[in-house]
């Protein structure tokens, strides 16, 4: 009985230490990604879609053409207006051999509507690089 108890305590201690390591990585990742979301919205509010494209990672550039990405963000800007505030709905990160992928799902209020935005970042050398952007908004469908 004592042997199984000590094994269990050792396993719990190892999990607690491991959890602390992931928590520290996660909080730094979150801070960097949230800074990038803020910059994304500043640029989108200004209509500086080219700066968003230029800062995006290769994964995003391979997934969508420059023209289609520009059309999407122009439609968001035109139909929804400026971002007023955004709030994190969920977050996940995966550590892979190629780097950490961090996903933030944001509920965002714009001037003329709201939407759920999903930002996917690849963390590289202490910065978050946008590799995916998705928005769900019924207000985008309004004429």
Beta strands, then each sheet from edge to edge (+ up, - down):
strand 1: 83-96
strand 2: 99-110
strand 3: 113-124
strand 4: 127-136
sheet 1: 1+ 2- 3+ 4-
end
